[in-house]
Amino acid sequence: MPSNIEEAGASGSIIGNDVTASYTTEAGTSGSIIAGDITGSKVERGVAGAILEDVPHLTDWLPTLQTYPNPLKHNPAYSAVKQYFVEDDDVVAKNIVVKISNPWEGLYFRRSGPRDKIYFDTKEVRACIVTCGGLCPGLNTVIREIVCALWNQYGVRDIFGIIGGYKGFYARNTSRLDPKIVNDIHKRGGTILGTSRGGHDTSKIVSSIEDRSINQVYIIGGDGTQKGADCIYEELRRHGMKVAVAGIPKTIDNDIDVIDKSFGFDTAVEEAQRAINAAHTEAESIENGIGLVKLMGRYSGYIAHYATLASRDVDCCLIPEVPFYLEGEGGLYDFVHHRLRENGHMVIVVAEGAGQELMAESLDLLNGSIDASGNRLLHDIGLWLCQKLKDHFADRKEILNIKYIDPTYMIRAIPSNAADNVYCTLLAHSAVHGAMAGYSGFTVGPVNGRHAYIPIHRVTEKQRCVNTSDRMWARLLSSTNQPGFLQYEKVMEAKRKKEASKFLKISDANDKRDSNNSTGQNGTSGVH
């Protein structure tokens, strides 16, 4: 793989977001980029504090690989494009808001796109595609565009679909794919390849890849799926195999780190509006009506957050990142009473992962169970919240009418909208160009609007959550005028102390009763 490593004293540049910054060392000559390794990452350091976190390349363990001219040079569809190929030193800045004193300091990723040279003979490419985890709008679009890019842009003819997720590598047959088969699948929800949770067995999967002579693997899935993709890449590398592994991150919750957003998110927010509109109509049509909508968001409340901002009919948005409480000043009960007195109705949007600790504590439930993908199993916050509100108003002998809507599976199963279709196309093309260029162990996605290749481990290190200290969350609070639940810790601690005191009083009373009973029995025994 060509590298832009120069000795100190030579000249160079840092390119990010199509802005080129020339730099000069104190000696008046060029800055250097020094290859290194930090915490397992493939890193190149530049002057002025610039760091390129690069992705693995097949030549890292197969240094004598032959290169081939990119067939896109002769593709009439791209003949009119000026400077179509991406240069090897094109990078994308992770942060675009910088200090003027040192604007080039920070982390950069390798820019995605087609390269002048590729590392596969297109006639010998055998590619496979697998989808894993839950459904998400856009899965079929990604599949379609990977197939069409391989077939139409690079002339690849051996393309296979792995049926039923990771376990399909060793438990099911493959399905041949071509542009005719996938022509209109983007109009359907779900995935034509089927999917499943779990089933990841690295050794079996790698053996299947080797037995089938697969040399390009495209893996579409969320956090757990991408961790599995990283394991597959590492094992293939240990075996010294010429196989490119490309990940396409998928999570409807938008909780994949580093990239701007996940595909399907825009569609989910748009579809959530239908549920919120229905909830609002129901609520305003009845006395003291509450429309309660539960949306996806296991650990991150992005869908609830953005759907609330888009709707303007929502009075309260509850997300996992902001613990809430029911009783006391500034609690949810207090706010609901205030809003019903003011407007006569209200709409509450709650993410599925919100209030789990509160609910578990209230119901004395254990919260340690996980599903096949390793995700924590959640209690139904929507049903629990409905019941708590009903009980609270019943105790006060006040009227309350709650209409509960859970559109989760309706949203997951729909086709992607126009914006997501375009986005899925860009992700698919980036993955294909990257694999053809010899990169492996990478995932694709936009960083500040520019598509980049990112090491898989970088996007799986942590999950992205809603930043409740930034202006987007402030805009939501301004829109809903809901409480910020800032006294959560104080209120919950007071509640625990109150319950502990109550328990001690009951325990003391029971001990006293048992003691009296024992004394009475002894006295009776003496009479006999």
C-alpha positions in Angstrom: 0.0 0.0 0.0 1.5 3.4 -0.9 2.4 5.5 2.1 3.0 9.1 2.5 5.9 8.7 5.0 8.8 11.0 4.6 11.9 11.7 6.5 12.0 14.8 8.7 12.9 17.8 6.7 10.7 17.0 3.7 7.6 18.9 2.8 4.0 17.7 3.2 0.4 18.5 3.8 -2.6 17.5 5.9 -5.8 17.2 4.0 -9.1 17.2 5.7 -12.6 17.9 4.5 -11.3 19.1 1.1 -9.1 21.8 2.8 -5.4 21.4 2.4 -3.1 22.8 5.0 0.6 23.1 4.1 3.0 23.0 7.0 6.6 23.6 7.6 8.9 22.5 10.4 10.8 25.0 12.6 13.9 24.2 10.5 12.0 25.6 7.5 11.6 22.2 5.8 8.8 19.7 5.4 7.0 18.0 8.3 7.2 14.3 8.7 4.6 11.6 9.2 6.0 8.8 11.3 4.4 5.4 11.4 3.7 4.0 14.8 1.4 1.9 16.9 -0.7 3.1 19.8 -2.9 0.7 21.7 -3.1 -1.7 18.8 -4.1 1.0 16.3 -2.3 1.6 13.0 -1.2 5.2 13.5 0.7 7.8 11.5 1.8 11.0 13.2 2.0 14.3 11.4 3.3 17.6 12.5 1.1 20.1 14.3 -0.4 17.4 16.4 -2.2 15.6 13.5 -2.7 11.9 13.9 -4.0 9.5 11.2 -5.7 6.5 12.7 -5.4 4.2 9.7 -7.2 1.0 8.8 -5.4 -2.4 8.2 -4.3 -3.3 4.7 -3.7 -6.7 3.1 -0.1 -5.7 2.4 0.4 -5.5 6.2 0.7 -9.3 6.2 1.0 -10.0 2.5 3.6 -7.4 1.4 4.2 -8.8 -2.1 0.6 -8.6 -3.4 0.1 -7.7 -7.0 -1.8 -4.6 -7.9 -4.2 -4.1 -10.9 -5.5 -1.0 -12.7 -8.9 0.1 -11.5 -11.5 -0.8 -14.2 -13.4 2.4 -13.3 -10.9 4.2 -15.5 -12.7 2.8 -18.5 -16.2 3.0 -17.1 -18.2 5.4 -19.3 -20.3 6.4 -16.3 -17.3 7.9 -14.6 -15.4 9.2 -17.6 -16.7 12.8 -17.1 -15.8 12.9 -13.4 -12.8 15.1 -12.7 -10.3 13.5 -10.3 -12.5 10.6 -9.5 -9.9 8.6 -7.6 -9.1 9.4 -4.0 -5.4 10.1 -3.3 -3.6 8.0 -0.7 -3.0 11.0 1.6 -6.6 12.3 1.6 -7.9 12.2 5.2 -11.0 13.3 7.0 -10.9 15.2 10.3 -12.7 13.8 13.3 -13.3 17.2 14.7 -14.0 20.3 12.6 -14.5 22.7 15.4 -10.9 23.5 16.4 -8.7 26.1 18.2 -7.4 28.8 15.9 -4.0 28.5 17.7 -3.5 24.9 16.3 -6.2 24.1 13.8 -4.7 20.9 12.5 -4.2 19.2 15.8 -6.4 16.1 16.3 -7.5 12.8 14.9 -7.9 12.0 11.2 -9.3 9.0 9.3 -8.5 7.7 5.8 -11.0 9.1 3.3 -13.1 6.5 1.5 -13.6 6.1 -2.2 -12.1 4.4 -5.3 -8.3 4.1 -5.6 -6.2 4.2 -8.8 -4.9 0.7 -8.1 -6.7 -2.2 -6.7 -5.5 -5.4 -5.1 -7.9 -8.0 -6.6 -8.2 -9.4 -10.0 -11.9 -8.8 -10.5 -12.3 -12.1 -12.3 -11.1 -13.9 -9.2 -13.2 -12.1 -6.6 -15.7 -14.2 -4.7 -17.7 -11.9 -2.4 -20.3 -12.6 0.2 -22.8 -10.4 2.1 -24.3 -11.2 5.5 -26.9 -9.3 7.6 -27.1 -9.8 11.4 -29.1 -8.5 14.4 -32.4 -6.8 14.4 -34.2 -5.3 11.4 -33.7 -1.8 10.3 -34.9 0.3 7.3 -32.3 0.2 4.5 -30.9 -3.3 4.9 -32.1 -4.3 1.5 -30.8 -1.1 -0.1 -27.3 -1.8 1.2 -27.4 -5.3 -0.1 -28.6 -4.1 -3.5 -26.0 -1.4 -3.8 -23.1 -3.7 -2.8 -24.2 -6.2 -5.4 -24.6 -3.6 -8.1 -21.3 -1.9 -7.3 -19.4 -5.1 -7.5 -21.2 -6.2 -10.7 -21.4 -2.9 -12.6 -18.4 -1.0 -11.5 -15.8 -3.8 -11.0 -17.2 -6.7 -13.2 -17.4 -9.2 -10.3 -19.7 -12.1 -11.1 -19.4 -14.4 -8.0 -21.5 -12.7 -5.3 -23.2 -14.7 -2.6 -25.7 -14.0 0.2 -25.2 -15.7 3.5 -28.6 -16.8 4.7 -29.7 -16.2 8.3 -26.9 -14.2 9.9 -23.6 -15.4 11.2 -24.7 -18.9 11.7 -25.5 -19.1 8.0 -21.8 -19.4 7.3 -21.8 -22.9 8.6 -25.4 -23.9 9.0 -27.1 -22.8 5.8 -26.5 -22.7 2.1 -25.6 -19.5 0.3 -27.7 -17.8 -2.3 -26.2 -16.3 -5.5 -26.9 -12.6 -6.1 -26.9 -10.5 -9.2 -28.4 -7.1 -10.2 -31.5 -8.8 -11.6 -32.2 -10.6 -8.3 -31.8 -7.5 -6.2 -33.3 -5.0 -8.6 -36.3 -3.9 -6.6 -35.5 -5.2 -3.1 -34.9 -1.6 -1.8 -38.7 -1.1 -2.0 -39.2 -3.8 0.7 -38.5 -3.8 4.4 -36.4 -6.4 6.2 -33.6 -8.3 4.5 -33.8 -10.8 1.7 -30.9 -12.7 3.3 -32.7 -13.2 6.6 -31.0 -12.4 9.9 -30.5 -13.7 13.4 -28.9 -12.8 16.7 -25.8 -14.6 18.1 -24.5 -17.6 16.2 -21.0 -16.2 15.9 -18.3 -18.9 15.9 -15.1 -17.4 14.5 -13.3 -20.7 13.7 -16.4 -22.1 11.9 -17.0 -18.9 10.0 -13.3 -18.6 8.9 -13.3 -22.3 7.8 -16.4 -21.7 5.8 -14.8 -18.6 4.1 -11.8 -20.7 3.3 -13.8 -23.7 2.0 -15.9 -21.5 -0.2 -12.8 -19.6 -1.5 -14.4 -16.3 -0.4 -12.0 -13.3 -0.6 -14.3 -10.4 0.2 -16.7 -10.4 3.2 -19.3 -7.6 3.6 -20.9 -7.6 7.1 -23.9 -5.5 7.9 -24.9 -5.1 11.5 -24.7 -3.3 14.8 -22.3 -3.1 17.7 -22.2 -6.8 18.4 -22.0 -7.7 14.7 -19.1 -5.4 14.1 -17.2 -6.9 17.1 -17.8 -10.2 15.4 -16.5 -8.8 12.1 -13.3 -7.7 13.9 -12.8 -11.2 15.3 -13.2 -12.6 11.8 -10.7 -10.1 10.4 -8.1 -10.9 13.1 -8.5 -14.7 12.5 -8.1 -14.3 8.8 -5.0 -12.2 9.3 -3.5 -14.8 11.6 -4.1 -17.4 8.9 -2.3 -15.1 6.4 -5.4 -15.2 4.1 -6.0 -12.7 1.3 -9.6 -11.8 2.4 -10.9 -8.3 2.9 -13.5 -7.8 5.6 -15.7 -4.7 5.4 -18.2 -3.7 7.9 -21.3 -1.5 7.3 -22.6 -0.3 10.7 -26.3 -0.8 11.2 -28.3 0.4 14.3 -31.7 2.0 14.2 -30.9 3.6 17.6 -28.1 5.6 16.0 -25.7 4.6 18.9 -22.6 3.7 16.7 -19.7 5.9 17.8 -17.6 8.2 15.5 -19.8 8.3 12.4 -22.4 11.1 12.0 -25.4 8.7 12.0 -26.5 5.2 11.2 -28.6 4.3 8.2 -32.3 3.8 8.9 -32.3 6.5 11.6 -33.9 9.2 9.4 -36.6 6.8 8.3 -37.3 5.8 11.9 -37.7 9.4 13.1 -40.0 10.1 10.1 -42.1 7.0 10.8 -42.3 7.8 14.5 -44.1 11.0 13.6 -47.1 8.9 12.6 -47.3 7.3 16.0 -46.9 10.7 17.8 -49.5 12.3 15.6 -52.0 9.5 16.4 -51.2 9.8 20.1 -51.8 13.6 20.0 -55.1 13.2 18.2 -56.3 10.6 20.8 -55.2 12.7 23.7 -56.8 16.0 22.7 -60.1 14.2 21.9 -60.8 13.1 25.5 -60.9 14.5 29.0 -57.5 14.5 30.7 -56.0 12.5 27.8 -52.5 11.3 27.7 -50.9 9.8 24.5 -47.9 7.7 25.5 -45.6 6.6 22.7 -42.7 4.1 23.3 -39.9 4.3 20.7 -36.6 2.4 20.2 -33.6 3.4 22.2 -32.0 0.7 24.4 -29.1 2.7 25.6 -29.4 5.9 23.5 -32.4 8.1 23.1 -31.7 9.6 19.7 -35.0 8.5 18.0 -37.1 9.8 20.9 -35.0 13.0 21.0 -35.3 13.8 17.3 -38.8 12.6 16.9 -39.8 15.0 19.8 -38.0 17.9 18.2 -39.6 17.2 14.8 -43.1 16.8 16.2 -43.6 19.9 18.4 -46.7 18.1 19.8 -44.7 16.3 22.5 -44.9 17.6 26.1 -42.3 15.3 27.7 -39.5 13.1 26.3 -37.9 10.5 28.5 -34.6 8.9 27.4 -32.0 6.5 29.0 -29.5 9.3 29.4 -31.7 11.3 31.8 -32.9 9.3 34.8 -36.3 10.5 35.9 -38.4 10.2 39.0 -42.2 10.2 39.6 -42.9 11.7 43.0 -42.0 15.0 44.6 -41.3 18.5 43.4 -40.0 18.5 39.8 -41.1 14.8 39.3 -43.1 13.4 36.4 -46.4 13.3 38.4 -46.1 17.0 39.2 -45.4 17.9 35.6 -48.3 15.8 34.3 -50.8 17.4 36.7 -49.5 20.9 35.7 -49.8 20.2 31.9 -53.2 18.6 32.1 -54.5 21.6 34.1 -53.0 23.9 31.5 -53.9 22.1 28.3 -56.3 19.3 29.2 -54.2 16.8 27.4 -50.5 15.9 26.8 -48.2 13.6 24.8 -45.3 11.7 26.4 -42.6 10.0 24.3 -40.4 7.4 26.1 -37.4 5.5 24.8 -37.5 1.8 25.6 -34.3 2.0 27.7 -35.5 4.9 29.9 -36.4 4.4 33.6 -35.1 0.8 33.8 -33.4 1.3 37.2 -36.5 3.1 38.5 -38.7 0.3 37.3 -36.5 -2.5 38.5 -36.3 -0.9 42.0 -40.0 -0.4 42.1 -40.8 -3.9 41.1 -37.8 -5.5 42.9 -36.7 -7.0 39.6 -33.3 -8.3 38.6 -31.8 -6.6 35.5 -29.0 -8.9 34.5 -30.6 -11.0 31.7 -29.3 -10.6 28.2 -30.4 -11.7 24.7 -28.4 -13.7 22.1 -26.6 -10.6 20.9 -25.5 -9.7 24.4 -27.9 -6.9 24.9 -29.6 -6.3 28.3 -33.2 -7.5 28.3 -35.4 -4.6 29.1 -38.6 -4.3 31.1 -41.5 -2.6 29.3 -41.3 1.0 30.4 -44.4 1.9 28.4 -46.8 -0.5 30.1 -45.2 0.2 33.6 -45.5 4.0 33.2 -49.1 3.7 32.0 -50.0 1.7 35.1 -48.2 4.0 37.5 -50.0 7.0 36.1 -53.4 5.3 36.3 -52.7 4.2 39.9 -51.6 7.7 40.9 -54.7 9.4 39.4 -57.0 6.7 40.8 -55.6 7.3 44.3 -56.5 11.0 43.9 -59.9 10.1 42.5 -59.1 12.1 39.3 -60.0 11.2 35.7 -57.2 10.0 33.4 -57.4 8.5 30.0 -54.2 7.0 28.6 -53.7 5.8 25.0 -50.6 3.7 24.7 -48.9 3.2 21.3 -45.8 1.0 20.7 -44.8 1.3 17.0 -41.5 -0.5 17.4 -41.9 -3.3 14.9 -43.8 -1.2 12.4 -40.9 1.2 12.3 -38.2 -1.5 12.1 -39.9 -3.3 9.2 -40.6 -0.5 6.7 -38.5 0.3 3.7 -36.0 3.2 3.9 -37.0 6.6 2.8 -35.4 8.6 0.0 -32.7 10.2 2.2 -31.7 6.8 3.7 -31.7 5.2 0.3 -29.1 7.7 -0.9 -27.1 7.2 2.3 -27.2 3.4 2.0 -25.8 3.7 -1.5 -22.9 5.8 -0.4 -22.1 3.3 2.4 -22.2 0.3 0.1 -20.0 2.0 -2.5 -17.5 3.0 0.1 -17.3 -0.5 1.4 -16.8 -2.0 -2.1 -14.1 0.6 -3.0 -12.3 -0.1 0.3 -12.3 -3.8 -0.1 -11.1 -3.6 -3.7 -8.3 -1.2 -2.6 -7.1 -3.9 -0.2 -8.3 -2.5 3.1 -9.6 -4.9 5.7 -10.9 -4.8 9.2 -12.6 -1.5 8.6 -16.1 0.0 8.8 -17.5 2.8 6.7 -19.4 6.0 7.5 -19.5 9.8 7.3 -17.4 11.8 9.7 -18.4 15.4 9.5 -20.1 14.8 6.2 -17.2 13.1 4.5 -17.1 9.3 4.2 -14.1 7.6 5.8 -12.6 4.2 6.6 -12.6 3.6 10.3 -11.0 0.7 12.2 -13.7 -1.5 13.5 -12.5 -1.5 17.0 -12.8 2.3 17.1 -16.6 2.2 16.5 -17.2 -0.6 19.0 -15.2 0.8 21.9 -18.2 2.6 23.3 -21.8 3.4 22.4 -22.7 6.9 21.5 -25.3 8.5 23.8 -27.3 11.7 23.6 -25.2 14.6 25.0 -27.6 16.2 27.4 -25.2 19.1 28.0 -25.2 20.3 24.5 -27.5 22.7 22.6 -29.6 20.0 20.9 -30.9 18.7 24.2 -31.4 22.3 25.4 -33.6 22.9 22.3 -35.7 19.9 23.3 -36.2 21.2 26.8 -37.1 24.6 25.4 -39.7 23.0 23.1 -41.4 20.8 25.7 -40.8 22.9 28.9 -40.4 19.6 30.7 -38.5 19.2 34.0 -34.8 18.4 33.7 -35.1 15.9 36.6 -31.9 17.5 38.0 -32.8 16.4 41.6 -32.9 12.7 40.6 -30.1 11.6 42.9 -31.4 13.6 45.9 -35.0 12.5 45.5 -34.1 8.8 45.0 -31.8 8.9 48.0 -34.5 10.4 50.2 -36.9 7.8 48.9 -34.5 4.9 49.7 -34.0 6.3 53.2 -37.8 6.6 53.7 -38.3 3.1 52.6 -35.5 1.8 54.7 -36.9 3.6 57.8 -40.3 2.1 57.0 -38.8 -1.4 56.7 -37.0 -1.0 60.1 -40.3 0.1 61.8 -42.1 -2.9 60.4 -39.2 -5.2 61.4 -39.2 -3.8 64.9 -43.0 -4.2 65.2 -42.7 -7.8 64.0 -39.9 -8.5 66.5 -41.9 -6.9 69.3 -45.0 -9.0 68.3 -43.0 -12.2 68.2 -41.5 -11.4 71.6 -45.0 -10.8 73.1 -46.3 -14.0 71.6 -43.3 -15.9 73.0 -43.9 -14.4 76.5 -47.6 -15.2 76.3 -46.9 -18.8 75.4 -44.4 -19.1 78.3 -47.0 -17.7 80.7 -49.6 -20.1 79.5 -47.2 -23.0 79.9 -46.6 -22.0 83.5 -50.4 -22.1 84.4 -50.6 -25.6 83.1 
